[in-house]
Amino acid sequence: MTDPFLIVEMPVPVPERAAQVNLAEEIRQLMVRRGKLEAAIEVERQTNMKAQRDLLLGLLEVVDALDRIIQRGTSSDDPKQALERIRGNVESTRRLLSQKLQKEGVLRMDLVGKQLEPNLADIEGYQDRSELPDETIIRDIVTGYKWKDEVLRRAKVIVSQSL
């Protein structure tokens, strides 16, 4: 039976520079770097939490505005007047939500009248418009948005096509 602890490989020579390293100092420097990294991660975590909290509070403002619309209902005797008031309130709430999204860097892509860019929009249909170059965007079916210079949501569009 052979000795299980017997070393049969040839030892690897230790480079002379490695033998001169002060291990205690190297470990100390690693611990300092680890501490700095942990502190930086905590600062980033706190920053992200604050940004997320601000976003959520902004969305709650939109929910509050919608609740007010629902609570007011159609209390007016004149249905046409009530409908106009509801429409105005919904438009105000939409503006509020758009402002909150813009604050977070979400921007609407205004593509109507421009040539189709396949990385920004998907074609949902064609319309005969011989006065326009082919694949000019005529209208949005679903508006596209960018967030921090990246496409957050691709637009769905109707484009021109000459028959």
C-alpha distance (Angstrom), angle and dihedral (degrees) to the residues before:
residue distance angle dihedral
M1 . . .
T2 3.79 . .
D3 3.76 126.3 .
P4 3.85 107.8 -100.6
F5 3.79 90.6 -152.1
L6 3.77 95.3 52.9
I7 3.84 111.6 122.4
V8 3.76 110.2 -139.8
E9 3.83 99.9 168.9
M10 3.74 121.7 92.7
P11 3.81 111.9 -106.5
V12 3.79 116.0 -108.5
P13 3.77 111.2 -121.9
V14 3.81 114.2 -114.5
P15 3.81 112.0 -125.7
E16 3.78 110.4 -114.6
R17 3.82 92.2 -123.9
A18 3.82 90.5 56.0
A19 3.77 91.1 52.9
Q20 3.82 89.9 56.4
V21 3.82 95.4 54.0
N22 3.78 117.1 115.0
L23 3.80 99.7 -129.6
A24 3.79 94.3 -167.0
E25 3.81 91.0 54.9
E26 3.82 92.6 45.9
I27 3.82 91.0 50.9
R28 3.81 90.4 47.3
Q29 3.82 90.8 52.5
L30 3.80 90.9 48.1
M31 3.81 90.3 51.3
V32 3.82 90.9 50.1
R33 3.81 91.1 49.8
R34 3.80 89.9 47.5
G35 3.80 90.7 51.9
K36 3.81 91.7 49.9
L37 3.79 90.9 48.3
E38 3.81 92.2 49.5
A39 3.83 89.9 50.0
A40 3.80 91.8 49.2
I41 3.81 91.2 49.0
E42 3.81 90.5 50.7
V43 3.82 91.7 50.3
E44 3.81 89.9 49.9
R45 3.81 90.9 47.6
Q46 3.81 91.0 51.3
T47 3.82 91.3 47.5
N48 3.80 91.2 50.3
M49 3.80 91.7 47.6
K50 3.81 90.9 51.8
A51 3.81 91.7 48.9
Q52 3.79 91.1 48.7
R53 3.80 91.4 47.2
D54 3.82 91.1 50.6
L55 3.81 90.2 50.1
L56 3.79 92.6 49.3
L57 3.80 92.3 48.0
G58 3.80 89.1 51.0
L59 3.79 90.8 51.6
L60 3.79 89.7 49.4
E61 3.81 88.0 57.5
V62 3.79 87.7 57.9
V63 3.82 90.9 48.8
D64 3.82 89.0 50.6
A65 3.80 90.8 51.7
L66 3.80 90.7 50.4
D67 3.81 90.5 48.1
R68 3.81 89.5 53.8
I69 3.81 90.1 52.1
I70 3.80 90.9 50.8
Q71 3.83 93.8 45.3
R72 3.79 93.2 50.6
G73 3.78 90.4 48.6
T74 3.74 116.8 162.5
S75 3.79 99.0 -40.2
S76 3.80 91.8 148.9
D77 3.78 119.2 101.6
D78 3.80 90.1 -136.7
P79 3.83 109.1 71.3
K80 3.81 92.2 -161.3
Q81 3.81 90.7 54.1
A82 3.82 91.3 46.4
L83 3.79 90.9 50.5
E84 3.82 91.3 50.4
R85 3.81 90.6 49.8
I86 3.82 91.5 49.6
R87 3.81 90.5 47.7
G88 3.82 90.8 51.3
N89 3.80 91.3 48.4
V90 3.80 92.2 49.2
E91 3.82 90.6 49.2
S92 3.82 90.1 50.9
T93 3.80 90.6 49.3
R94 3.80 90.6 49.2
R95 3.81 90.3 52.0
L96 3.81 89.4 49.6
L97 3.80 91.6 51.8
S98 3.82 91.5 46.2
Q99 3.81 90.0 52.2
K100 3.81 91.3 50.8
L101 3.81 90.7 49.6
Q102 3.82 92.1 47.5
K103 3.80 89.6 51.3
E104 3.81 87.3 57.0
G105 3.82 91.4 49.7
V106 3.82 97.6 -100.8
L107 3.80 107.0 141.5
R108 3.79 130.0 -175.2
M109 3.80 115.5 -120.8
D110 3.81 110.2 -131.0
L111 3.78 101.1 -154.7
V112 3.82 103.4 151.5
G113 3.81 110.7 119.1
K114 3.81 93.2 18.6
Q115 3.78 131.0 105.2
L116 3.79 114.6 -93.0
E117 3.79 114.1 -94.7
P118 3.82 107.0 -161.5
N119 3.81 92.3 -150.3
L120 3.84 90.7 59.2
A121 3.79 105.9 37.5
D122 3.79 145.9 26.2
I123 3.80 121.3 -139.5
E124 3.80 111.7 -119.8
G125 3.78 96.4 173.1
Y126 3.78 148.6 -18.3
Q127 3.79 132.7 -118.1
D128 3.77 127.0 -163.0
R129 3.80 106.1 -110.7
S130 3.79 109.1 152.4
E131 3.84 91.1 174.9
L132 3.84 90.4 64.9
P133 3.78 129.4 64.0
D134 3.80 112.9 -102.0
E135 3.82 115.3 -85.4
T136 3.79 95.2 21.8
I137 3.80 107.3 149.5
I138 3.80 109.7 -111.9
R139 3.80 99.5 177.5
D140 3.77 144.7 -13.7
I141 3.77 120.1 -112.6
V142 3.81 89.8 -179.2
T143 3.79 118.2 14.7
G144 3.78 116.8 -125.3
Y145 3.80 123.5 -134.6
K146 3.79 136.4 -160.6
W147 3.78 126.1 -150.5
K148 3.80 119.5 -163.8
D149 3.83 92.7 -18.7
E150 3.82 92.5 -50.1
V151 3.77 127.3 105.4
L152 3.80 106.3 -103.3
R153 3.80 94.9 178.0
R154 3.79 126.9 5.7
A155 3.79 116.9 -128.8
K156 3.80 121.9 -117.4
V157 3.79 108.4 -141.7
I158 3.78 147.7 177.0
V159 3.81 112.3 -129.7
S160 3.79 134.8 -165.3
Q161 3.74 123.2 -101.4
S162 3.78 127.0 178.7
L163 3.76 112.8 -138.0
